[in-house]
Amino acid sequence: MIDFLAYKKRHRRRSWWLLAPVFLLLFVWQWYDRGVATPFGTGTETAQFTVEPGWGSTEIADALRSRGLIRNATLFKLHVWRQGVSTFLQSGEYFFSPSMSIAQIAAALSTGEGTTKERSIRIIEGWNIQEIAAYLEAEGVISAQDFINVVQHKAPWWDGYAVLSSRPVDVDLEGYLFPDTYRIFRDATTEDIVRKMLDTMERKFTPEMRAAIAGQGSSIHEILTLASIIEKEVRGAEDRGKVADIFYRRIAAGIPLQADSTVNYVTGKDTPSVSAQDLQIDSPYNTYKYRGLPPGPIASSALSAIQAAITPIANPYWFFLTTPDGEVIYSRTHDEHVAAKAKYL
């Protein structure tokens, strides 16, 4: 005799297992729809997001997740695959916010409409013209030679900058290109970029700074020249002020500056101390051989180095050296300095 009650139970159990995949599919579908449509956060402040050439959906998804712009990298990859755009995500610089959903970000990346017409470049303190040129070429901004041509050959538009007025006619723009992070248009010319750096340098020299320079009988060119040596020699603001005072007193006493950084500028080296052979180089930038300041700056200086050259910090020392780890050792006498060199360098 058939047990109808047991049969119905087995039938209901079998029906449940048959329906389970349907419920799971509905759950996944709901999770997907909610996930791609719901923003990660509520913040509206935008953040720059760069998609490098050659990146696929995996690299982009991981980068978006690490930047806090999406919650789930897998969901992003699933969405762009389902939309058929995983191979159409475009490189470039975008501005996204946490209030944007995965669907919105994916749409911007696939059409490229979110890309900015600008890009960032960062000029580092202590770089010289050659290093800036090499960086701009490596970043695909402009060619190194184009940059060097523009900054080494005077053009009529240079006369529009008061900051250049004390520059000797035979000196290029070394040291006059203020180191900073700049936003530039992707189609910016070399002149556009150089003008932007000069504009910044013009602004950095406030009326108070210009008055102080004039009051001490100096010039912007001399300040930038000394500042560039200070920039390459020491790091901290207080040390820079002390070293500026040492340099000024050595110049006044007719003692050579003996700055290794100026010799390195000639040789292209970057060493904490120069060789005996390098010291014999006959160049006005060899401040072991020639007294006073060199003909011009040797690098782009940070504002702290410029301010140190304008307002030095009085101290009793005549010599200093910088150790490989950046510590500044001061000496009152030449014998003390020789001993410090033997100990630290």
C-alpha positions, 0 to 999 in steps of 0.5 A: 500500500502506498504511503501517500504522506511519505510520498508527498514529503519526498516530492516536496523535498525534491521540488525544493532542491530543484528550486534551490538553483533558481533562488541562488540565481535570483540572489546572485542577480540581486547582489549584482544589481545592487552592487554595481548600482550602489556607490561605495561611499557618500563622499563627493570629493574627487580623487585623481585616478590613473589608468596606465597604458596596458592595464586590463580589467584586473589591474584597474579593478585592484587599483580602484579597490585599493584607492577606496573607489569601489567595494568589490574588485570581482564585481567590477570585473564581472560587470565590465565582462557582462557589458562587453567592455572589458577590452575597451577600458581606456588609459588616462587620468580620471577624477572619480569620487566614492559617491560614484557606482561601479556602473558609472565608473565602468562607463567612464572608463569604457568611453574615455569621457571621464579622462581629463585634458590635464596631467600632473608633473612633479619637479623635484627640489635639487634637480638641474636642467638636465634632470628635469629634461630627462624626467619630462621625456621619460614621462612622455611630456616633451623631448629632453632636447626641446626643453634644453633648447628653450631654457638655454637660449634666451627668447624675447618673452624672458624679458617679461619676468622681473625675477630674471632681471638680474640674471647675467646675459650669458646665463640660462634658466638653471635655478629659475624653474621652481620645483613643484607639482604642476597641472599641465594640458596634455598638449602643452608646449615646452614654452608653456611648461617653462612659463608655468615654472617661471610664473611660480618662481615670480610669485614665490619672491614676495615684495617683502623678500625682494625688499630684504634682498635689495636691503642687503645689497644683493640680487635675486640671481645671487640669492638663487645661486647661493640657495641652489648650493645650500639646496644640494648641501644640507636638508633641514631648514635650520641647517640651511640657515646656518650654512648660508651664514657660513657661506656669507662669512667665507665670501666676505673673508675671501675664503673659497666656499669649497662646496662639493656640490658645485664641483659635482655640477661640473663633473655630473657626479653626485658624491658627498665628497669630491676626488683630488682629481676633480678639485683640479678642474678649471671651471668657475663652478669649482668653488675650491679653486675660485672664490665667491659665488659661481656664475649661476645656480646649479639646481632648482631650489626649494623655498626653504633654501631661498629663504635661508639665503635671504635670512641666514642664521648666525653661528660661530662655525666656518666649516661643515660637512654632511654625512651620508645619512644627512647629518650636518657636522660643524667645525670652528677650525680647519683642523676640526673639519679635517678630523670630521672628514676623516671620521664621517666621509 
